[in-house]
Amino acid sequence: MQLDITQPHLLEDYLKSKNWLKQHEQVLILEKPGEGNMNYTLRVRTHDRTLIVKQSRPYVEKYPQIAAPANRAVTEGRFYEKIQPFASINESMPQLIGIDAEANILVLEDLGTASDYTFLYQPNQQLSMTEAEALAHYLAMLHRLTWQETIDASFANREMRALNHEHIFNYPLMENNGFDLDTISSGLQMISMGYKIDTKLKQKVRELGMVYLSDGRCLLHGDFYPGSWLKTTYGLKVIDPEFCFYGCPEFDLGVMTAHLMMAKQPEETIRKVYQAYGEIKNPQLVDQFTGVEIMRRLIGLAQLPLSLSLLDKEELLETAYDLITRS
């Protein structure tokens, strides 16, 4: 089965064959729910409801030249299965309707009219203390309720981790990666070279990359940034856990902190996140992952819609360097 927005009747027959649509339900229209990067995603409208149907293919949907594990939608579906017993996590995410492992298709509850939180990158936008607390509470519950003594190899997600590892820990500090940063911010390429030739920094980032690739005791979201947070009529929701794996919780918290910093959120917001999250076993590791995420978003391929001046970026890179290397 290949999802195709021009074939609503084909999709209707498929969904009915899986009992994900009732026999009396008709597909009225198929829509693109947003600008998805990784997967081919459709919103399915019937008379009674709307569903999200997502298919992962052996490449990144937005960048077909980048290969990616074809089964990532199935991994995401298994994340939803894993959290179903935990109301405090489950209620913050869309409900799972079905998984087709053969076709790499995932069907989820549609959260309706919603926008992600990438608006935070624009000037004068602020995460409320209530929202900051809710996001931190989600992470804390995810990390604590899924903790287990033995490593869960079924959530290793090694191919997706390898893909992410390349873009987070390797590519940004390659001296000749073919990406001219001056096309993003004039002058950024020259600034970036100081970091790309810094052997101390590169060694630290290599070590952090090995920590990222090592298995841990609790389930991580794996990509916990504003693009994975949704503002809906039902409140704040979390989506897209396809990069999930059993690892060290400091990674999720570091990624979140990095994005709050790049979005120029007040320090009190970050303090609220840490307070609401609770005990952090290794604060230095959180800082280091924060620094790595800032660097990869400013001088790596995965650019964000930031409203930062060159000076802002230069200062953030200096902060990131200090966070990574001070030890």
N, C-alpha and C positions, 0 to 999 in steps of 0.2 A: 504493500500500500504506500503510495506516494501522495502526500498532501498537495493539493493544488487549489488555489483560490477560485479558479475558473470552473471547478467540478463539484458544485454543491451536492448534486444528486448522488454522485459516487461516494462522497464522504458520509452522506445520510445513510446509505446502505451499509457502509462499513460500521458506523457507530451503532446502528440497530443490530448488526450481526454480533456485536460485542455486548449487547444489552446496556449500552451507555445512553442510548436514546430509547424512549418507549415507542411502541409500534405506531401509535397515533401521532407522534411528534413529526413535524416537517421542518427541514432546514429552510429558513426564509432567505437568509443572506449570510455570506462569509465576509469577514472584515479582517484587516490587519490591526491588532490591538495597540500597536506602537512600533517604535523603531528597535526591534530586537537585534542584538549583535550576533548571538551564537546560533540560534535555531530558527526553523521555519514555523511560525506561530500564527494561528488563526483564531478569531472569535467567531463562534457558531451561534447564530440567533435562531431560535424557534419561537412559536407562539407563547410558550410558557416560561422560557428561561434562556440564558446564554451560558456557553461553555468556552473554555480555552483548550484548544488542541495544539499540541506542540510536538514537532518531529525533529530529531537530531540527525544530521547527515555527516558524512565523513570529512567535513570541512566547516569552517566558520561561515555562517550565512552572510555576514556583512563583508567578509574578506575571503572569498572562495579559494584564494591561492594558499590560505593557511589551513593545513590539515588539522583535524581534531577527531577525538574518539567518537565513533558513530553511536555508541550506546549511552551517551551522557544523559539523555532524557530519562532513560531507565534508572540510572543512578539517582537522578533527582527524584524520581517516583519512589524509590526505595527510602530516600530520606523522609518523604511524607509518611510512608508506612511506619518508619521507625519512631516518629514523634507522635503518632496517633494516641498512644496511651497517656500522653502528657498534655493536659488541657492548657497549662500555662504557656506552652510553646505552640500547640496545635491551633489555638484560637487566634494566634497572630499570623497565621498563614492560610492560603487558600486550601479548601478541602479536596482531597484526592478522590477522583471518580474512577480512574482506571489506568492500567499500564499495559502496553503491548510490547513485550520484549523483542519479538520477532521483527516488528516494523519500526522499533525505536520511537514509539508514540506514547505520549503522556496526555491524559485528559484531566483537567482541573476545574474546580468551581471558578466562575468569572466573578471578579470583585467589582465589576461595574465601572462606572466612570471614575477614573483615578489618574493621578499623576505621580511620577516618582519624585524623589527629593533632590534631583540634580539642580533644581532652582536655587538651592543653597549656594551654589557657586557664583550666583549673580550678586551684585552689590546690595547691601542692606537687607539681606534675607537671613532670618535667624531661626534656628531650631528651638522650639519652646522647651522649657525645663521638663514639662510633662512628656514631651516626645523623646527627649534625651533619656529620661528615666525609663520609659517604655522600651526603648532600644537596648539599653544596658541590661534591663531585667530579662528581656528575651535571650540575650547572649548568656547571661548568668545561668538561666534555667536550662538552656540548651547544653551548656558545658557540664553542669552538675548532674542533671537528670540522665544524661547519656553516658556518664563516666562508668567505666568498667575495668576490673582488675586485669583481665587478659586483653590483649590487642585484638580488635575486630578486623580481621583481614578482609572480610567481605565489603568493607568500606574503605579499602586502601586507595581506590580511585587513582591508580598510579599514572595512567596515561594523561588524565586531565591535570594531575599535579605536575607531570613532566612539562606539559604545555605551559602551564602557569609559571613554573620555575624558570623556564627559558625567558619569559617576558618580564618577570619580576627581578630575577637575580643575575641574569647573564646579559641579555640584549642591551639594557640601558648603559652599561659600562664598557661595552665594546667600542674600541677606538674608531673602527671603520665599519659601522653597521649599515651604512647606506642611507641613513635617515638624516636629512639636513634640518636641524632644529631651527635654523633661521627662517624656515617657512612657517614656523609656529610663532616665534618671537625673534625679531631681528636682534642679533647679539647673543642669543642663547647658545648657539653652537660653540662659540669661543669659551663661554663660561663653563659649559659642560666638559670641555677637554681637560680642565684642571682636575676634575673628578675621575675622568676616564683613565688618566695616567697615574693616579694615586694608588700605589701598591698596598699601602696599609688599609685603605678603604676597600679595595677589591678583595683583599684577603678576608676582611671582616664579613663582607657580603657573601663571599663563597661559604664561609662557616655558617652563616645564617641560612643560606640555601640548603645546606645539609640538614640543619635543624628542621626546616620546612619539609624536606623529603622524608624525614624519619617518622615512624609511626608513634602515635600517642594514645592516651587513655580516654579522650572524650571527643565527641562528634563536633566538628567545626562547620560553620556555614561555608566558609572558604572564599567568599567574595562580598564581605559585609560593608558595602559602601552605599552612598545615596541612590544609586541606580537600582539597588535591590530593596529599597524601602518605598512603600506606596502609601500615599495619602488617599484614603477612600472614605465613602460615606459611612463605613463601618469602623472607622478609626485607622490607626497606623497598622500596616501589614508588611510582612517580610516575604520576598519571593526569590526565585532563581538560585536554589542551593546546589546547582549542578557541579560546583567545584568542591563539594563537601568531602571530608575525609576525617579519619581518626588521627588527630595530631595534638599539638600543644595549643592551649586556648589563648596564649599571648598573641598568636598570629591574628586571630579575629579582632581582638581588642586594639592591636597596633594599627591594623588597616582602618578601622573606624576612626581612631584618633587622627591618623594622617589626613583623612578626608575632612574632618572637622577643622583642622588647621588650614588646609588649602581653601576651605570655604570661609575662612576668616571668622570662625565662630569664637565667641568670648571664652576666655580661660575658665570662667565659672561654669560654662556648659560642659567643658571637658572634665572639670572637677566633679560635676554632678554625675556624669557617666561613670566615673571611677567609684564614686560613693555608692551609686545604685548597683553597680556590678558586684561590689563586695570584695572579699579577699583576692588579691592578685599574688600568685606564688612567686613570680619572677618579674618585678616591675622593669628591671633593666632590659629584659628581653622584649617587653612591650615597646619600650622606647626604641630599641633597635629595629624592630619590625615597622614601627611608625616611620623611622627615617628611611628605610628601604622603600616603603610604599610611596613616600613623598618623591623620592628620586625617580622611581620608575614611572610615576605619572607626569613628572615635569620633563624628564629627558629620555623617556622610553617611548615605545610605539603607541601605547594605550593612553592617548591624550584625552583630556576632559574639557568641557565647555567652561573653562575658568575665566574669570574677569580679573586677572592679575597682571600687573605691569612687569616689565623685565626686572626692575628692582625688587618687587615682591618675590619673584621667582628666585632671584639671586639670594635673598635673605632666607627664604625657605630651604634652599639647597644647603646653605651654611648651617642652618639649624639641624637639618637631616644628617649632615656629615657629623656634627657633634653628637647627635643621638646614637649614631651607629658606632662611632670610634671611641667614645669616652668609656674606657674600662681598663 
